[in-house]
Amino acid sequence: MGICALFAACGQIPSDHAACGVDACRMRHEILQSGEASWYSATFQGHLTANGERYDGGALTAAHRTLPLGSHVRVSSLATGKSVVVRINDRGPYIKKRIIDLSYAAAKTLGLTDARSMQVRIERVESTANTQTESNGGGILTTGN
């Protein structure tokens, strides 16, 4: 699959999808990238993100250098085995070895807040009409068929 087609597919995820019980996510297990993730410090709370909204540490969002703004990806910790679906709303990270910057809520879900960075895998999330996605209360998304 060409990179343009991959990004176009990511851009088709509904922008209102979040951990709020909407129809939306099914994994195709297409790994986009693996590498080091970090998370935003509290000093960024309220700062403008690349898409014009204010950073909210309690939202499941992330910064990525090239993924389309508004797209959704599943980030999985290689250390803890936990995963979370985040919406890309900012650009970064600006530290060379890192591939994604997570909001505090997303980092906490993965067990990352005790460290500054963690090895993760980023996978594409594809929209489907027949899959219910909801939060389990801890920020981890679960899907039912």
N, C-alpha and C positions, 0 to 999 in steps of 0.2 A: 504494500500500500504506500503510495507516495505521501510525503510529508504534508503537502497541501491538502490532500483528501483527509488525512488524519486530523489536522487542525480544523478543517471545515466541519467534520463530524463532531468534534469537541464543542464547537460553537453552536450546535443545535440543541444543547441541553437547555431546558427552560431556565431563565435567569432567576425565577422566583423559587427554584428548588433549594431547600435547606433542610435542616433537621426538624421538619415541622409536619410530617405526616402527609406529604403530597405524593401523588403518583409520579414516579420518575426514574429510579436508578436500577440498572442491571449491569453487572460487570461482564465484560467480554474478556477480561484478563489480558488485555494488550498492555504490556509494560512499555511505558513511554521513556522512563529514565530511572536509574538507581544512583544513589549518592547520599551526600550529607545534607540533612535538614537542620535548620535553626528556627528560632522563634523570636517574635517582636518583643522587645522589652516594654515595660509599662510606660516609658517616656513617650512612646508613639501614640498612646491613646488620644483620639480626637484629631490626629493629623490627617490631612487629605491623602487619599490613595490615588493611584494612577487613573482610576475610573471616575474620580471626582467625589466619592463618598468618604466619610470620615472613618478612620480605623476604629474598630470596636473589638477589643480584646476578647469579648464574650461571644463573638460570632465565629462561625466555622469558615474562615477565609484564609487566603494565602497569597504570597507574591511569587511570581515565576517570571523568568526573563522573556520567554517566548510564547507560552500558551496564551490563547485568546482570553482577553478579559471577559468575565462572565461565564467561562467554561467551568466544568466541575471535574475533579479528579479524585481518585481514592489514593490516599497516602497510607502506606503500611510500614510500621516499624519492623526492621529486621531483628531488633533485639527483644522486643516485647511481644511481637506477633499481633499487636492491636492495629486497627485501621480506622480511618475517618474519611468522610467525603467532605471536601472543601471547595469553595467557589474562589476562582482566581479573580482578585480585584485590585492587584497592585503589581508593580514591577520590582524585580530584585531576585535573589539577594545580591548584594554587591561585594561579598567576600568570594573570591574566585572558586574555591573548592565546594561551595554550597550550591545546591540545586533548587531549593525552595525555602521560603521563610513562612512559617506558620503563625497564625494568631495564637494568643495564649490558650484559648479554649481548645483549639485543635492540638496544640502541643501537650496540653494536660491530658487529653484523651489518649494520646500515644504513650504517655509516661515520660515525656521529654523535659518537663519543667525542672527536674532535678539536675539536668545537665545542660550544657549550652548547645550541644548538637547531637545528632543521632543518625545512623544509617537508615535510609528509607527506600522504598520502591514506590514509584508513581505510576498509577494505571488509569487508563481512560474509563470514564463512566458513560454508558450509553443510555439514552432515554428509551423507555418502553411504556406502553399504555396499560399493561396488565400487571405491573409489579408495584406493590405498595411499599413505600419506604418510610420509616419512622425512627424517631430517636428513642433509645432505650433509657433516657434520662441521664445518661452519663456522657452524651455527645457522640456515642458510637451508633452508627446507622445500621439497622438490620433490615433485611428484605424478606418478604414472604412471597411465595409463588401462587 
